[in-house]
Amino acid sequence: MTKNNDMIEWFRASTSYINAHRHKIFVVLLSGEALADKNFANIVHDLSLLHSLGVKLVLAHGARPQITAALEKAGSKSSYHRNLRITESSCIETVKQTVGGLSISIEALFSMGMSDSPMHGADIRLCRGNFVNAKPVGVHDGVDYHFTGTVRKIRTSAIEQQLDQGNIVLLSNLGYSSSGEVFNLSAEEVATETAIALRADKLILLIPGEGVLDKKGDLVPSLTQEDARRYVDSLNQADDEDSRCLSQALQAGLRAHDNDVHRSHLISFKSNGALLQELFTREGSGSLISNDNFDLLRDATIDDVAGILKLIRPLEENGTLVIRSRELLETEIENFKLIELEATIIACAALYETSDDCGEIACIAIHPQYHGNGYGHRLLSSLETTARKNGLKRLFVLTTVAAHWFLEKGFAEGELNDLPQQRQQLYNFQRNSKVFIKQL
Ligand SMILES: CC(C)(COP(=O)(O)OP(=O)(O)OC[C@H]1O[C@@H](n2cnc3c(N)ncnc32)[C@H](O)[C@@H]1OP(=O)(O)O)[C@@H](O)C(=O)NCCC(=O)NCCS
């Protein structure tokens, strides 16, 4: 019963994410390592689910370990320069065959529809084509990369046409030059450049690890650009395969971020359901490189009542905030401002004008996961700006537990008598809140 209830709660809570993701473009990097992992079949199911929910998907697959194995089998040795494979003319046929074979295997997986499988009824059309124009990398440090290429252009309108027709677009690490040659590219580059060219809403990079881990080994759920750069520097000191993958993914995310792709998610390809957990729950499962300013501070509307109630209920239950009924909140909603992140309300606060020159700050609440990120400060500053604009001269707040926080924001402790007459009459002596006042 509890398990059932958990599932029902989770499914309900995912509504806002489902609505937020619909019709959005997600570019997903499927590295060769991800394709080879035993969890890959689950990833295909989860991508199919995203497609069914109206997400426009572009998948870019790689083939690094598979090419290495195929070249070894053919008696050729792989050589690298600056972490990039040198694709000699004697190898390009093997590369083409290997990548082609993988693309076909992916097509086959998306075509499954057995009646007892999660793919039943999905009826997915996967489309491939010459969407990536390439040029040779050329010669660097005196080293000729031969048929290793770099992205020259992504044919965005051709991809968009496919997406608009409801198809999933499958790209690979092969690109085609204007002279008709085939080049071996880095799949990370294909995914990143495609996300940038399409102005994708998300770049999703599937990696072997859980995400970015801090010094204590704890997952870092969200990173600024500066954080990501710091981690790249330290990962580049390590020489294991997982660090290399993570560093490459972070660098791809940073490049995307610098070019207006505001969300890059690093998600484990080994963990069953990690993709869904990252995209449909507040807690997430991986690491997100996001634009600091991409969270949205705005006035609340009647549609936000449910989200605000969800945020403040635990604080009402533990006595930090005064209880507000849904009906009261609906009538007072225009007093609220909120901060929204990934379609979820993570912070709110209200300003009530109590008399000609006075206003009350109330119901300031930041979701515990986001404490200490300056959200409280931003909301308070925004309410203070509104108050000044409206000609208010003073703000007050009644608080039981955040006295010092308000002191640090320029409030000074006051007395009940300092409050407007009307507000004094409503003072709840049982709560015994402290009064703080700020002159504007
Ligand atoms: C109080 C609250 C709004 C602060 O929001 P926030 O976004 O975490 O705050 P900011 O990021 O702007 O500021 C963080 C700083 O405030 C400090 N701080 C947070 N809560 C505090 C409190 N109750 N008392 C004193 N300082 C506090 C933090 O330690 C941090 O200090 P630092 O920068 O020196 O490390 C938030 O903790 C919250 O929602 N608390 C529960 C609800 C509540 O108490 N509301 C007030 C009722 S009127």
The ligand as a Gaussian input file, in Angstrom:
#p B3LYP/6-31G(d) Opt

LIG

0 1
 C       15.902000      31.854000       6.450000
 C       15.935000      31.493000       4.984000
 C       14.781000      32.224000       4.291000
 C       17.275000      31.917000       4.382000
 O       17.260000      31.658000       3.005000
 P       18.611000      31.254000       2.195000
 O       18.308000      31.331000       0.759000
 O       19.120000      29.969000       2.752000
 O       19.560000      32.432000       2.662000
 P       20.765000      33.119000       1.874000
 O       21.402000      32.135000       0.953000
 O       20.291000      34.400000       1.290000
 O       21.730000      33.411000       3.111000
 C       22.483000      32.355000       3.660000
 C       23.110000      32.815000       4.951000
 O       22.084000      33.014000       5.937000
 C       22.367000      32.199000       7.075000
 N       21.102000      31.742000       7.665000
 C       20.184000      30.929000       7.108000
 N       19.153000      30.763000       7.969000
 C       19.435000      31.461000       9.061000
 C       18.779000      31.680000      10.302000
 N       17.598000      31.118000      10.573000
 N       19.363000      32.494000      11.187000
 C       20.557000      33.079000      10.940000
 N       21.240000      32.916000       9.792000
 C       20.688000      32.115000       8.875000
 C       23.183000      31.050000       6.541000
 O       23.957000      30.451000       7.550000
 C       24.035000      31.736000       5.492000
 O       25.100000      32.388000       6.125000
 P       26.570000      32.394000       5.473000
 O       26.399000      33.045000       4.113000
 O       27.375000      33.160000       6.438000
 O       26.942000      30.957000       5.363000
 C       15.817000      29.967000       4.772000
 O       16.772000      29.323000       5.576000
 C       14.471000      29.362000       5.083000
 O       13.640000      29.209000       4.196000
 N       14.258000      28.969000       6.338000
 C       13.026000      28.341000       6.753000
 C       11.859000      29.297000       6.760000
 C       12.059000      30.493000       7.653000
 O       12.655000      30.411000       8.704000
 N       11.490000      31.613000       7.196000
 C       11.533000      32.836000       7.916000
 C       10.225000      32.997000       8.581000
 S        9.734000      34.672000       8.593000

